[in-house]
Amino acid sequence: ERQPPQQWPEGQKPCGVGVTFKQHSNGDLFVRRLSPGGSAENSGRVNIGDIVKTIDGVDVSGKDFSVVGRLVLGSPGSTCELQLCPASNPSAPPTSVVLVRAARKSSNLLVT
């Protein structure tokens, strides 16, 4: 399903939570990298390799990165909730982490 691009107030740039994602061949989305000083790193609750189950309640398994981007990016100061499972135990119940979006000098969301 194709969705229109997100619109941002004039002069405002969308920002993320300081996470780089990668997708496994099985469709699982996982944390590839944390941006130094980003909300995810500062939380101490997001780790490289964690499997992302949902973003703001939306299942992201197998989702196109454009969908993931629309879910993660938002206005500075707004929040984003991730449901994560540790890479060491992907069948564990997911834990919830609420992160605050913040502007950074470089992009806060990279998807590859």
Legacy VTK file of the C-alpha trace (Angstrom):
# vtk DataFile Version 3.0
C-alpha trace
ASCII
DATASET POLYDATA
POINTS 112 float
0.000 0.000 0.000
1.368 3.368 -0.973
1.042 6.239 1.471
1.589 9.943 0.816
4.808 11.475 2.119
4.635 12.898 5.618
4.231 16.646 5.820
6.224 18.730 8.306
5.545 22.258 9.492
7.501 24.848 7.526
11.034 25.229 8.863
10.818 22.047 10.934
12.842 18.987 10.043
11.809 15.505 11.157
14.125 13.768 13.565
14.586 10.282 14.935
15.824 8.466 18.008
19.419 7.659 17.052
19.023 4.141 15.642
20.276 2.552 12.435
18.173 -0.439 11.392
18.873 -3.437 9.208
16.523 -6.126 7.997
17.280 -9.854 8.244
16.410 -12.032 5.260
13.537 -13.442 7.373
11.998 -9.932 7.557
12.952 -9.172 11.160
14.106 -5.608 11.748
17.050 -5.255 14.098
19.191 -2.516 15.613
22.380 -2.231 13.587
23.903 0.833 15.228
23.212 3.444 17.906
24.136 7.063 17.256
26.421 8.408 19.993
24.423 10.699 22.255
21.120 9.732 20.643
17.969 8.990 22.585
18.307 5.214 22.083
21.885 5.100 23.364
21.133 7.442 26.257
18.231 5.246 27.383
20.594 2.359 28.108
17.750 0.031 27.087
18.401 -0.371 23.362
21.234 -2.647 22.268
22.847 -3.473 18.960
21.255 -6.664 17.665
17.911 -6.124 19.433
14.967 -7.214 17.277
12.349 -4.510 16.769
8.854 -6.003 16.934
6.736 -2.848 16.812
7.130 0.911 16.489
4.300 2.882 18.075
2.182 -0.275 18.073
2.720 -1.118 14.387
4.273 -4.521 13.591
7.398 -3.809 11.519
8.397 -7.349 10.576
8.858 -7.432 6.808
7.841 -3.781 6.403
9.430 -1.595 3.754
11.947 0.903 5.115
9.784 3.800 3.930
7.124 2.604 6.400
9.717 2.261 9.168
10.951 5.782 8.447
7.439 7.256 8.700
7.001 5.531 12.056
10.326 6.553 13.597
10.687 10.098 12.309
8.711 12.877 13.932
8.763 16.297 15.505
11.525 17.162 17.978
10.432 16.355 21.519
7.761 13.859 20.481
8.036 10.239 21.575
8.424 6.937 19.788
7.737 3.576 21.468
9.749 0.530 20.414
8.922 -3.043 21.424
12.231 -4.939 21.451
13.437 -8.497 21.968
17.092 -9.192 22.747
19.071 -10.845 19.963
20.221 -13.463 22.479
16.598 -14.502 23.134
14.353 -13.525 20.191
11.421 -15.542 21.543
11.407 -13.595 24.830
8.436 -11.319 25.447
9.213 -7.877 23.997
10.016 -5.002 26.298
8.795 -1.475 25.697
11.137 1.504 25.391
9.812 5.036 24.921
12.344 7.332 23.260
12.246 11.084 22.672
12.962 12.314 19.169
15.710 14.910 19.013
17.493 16.858 16.308
21.078 15.872 15.633
23.789 17.231 13.377
23.609 14.050 11.295
20.612 11.929 10.391
19.056 9.959 13.240
17.546 7.292 11.006
19.469 5.266 8.505
18.042 2.159 6.967
20.006 -0.273 4.869
LINES 1 113
112 0 1 2 3 4 5 6 7 8 9 10 11 12 13 14 15 16 17 18 19 20 21 22 23 24 25 26 27 28 29 30 31 32 33 34 35 36 37 38 39 40 41 42 43 44 45 46 47 48 49 50 51 52 53 54 55 56 57 58 59 60 61 62 63 64 65 66 67 68 69 70 71 72 73 74 75 76 77 78 79 80 81 82 83 84 85 86 87 88 89 90 91 92 93 94 95 96 97 98 99 100 101 102 103 104 105 106 107 108 109 110 111
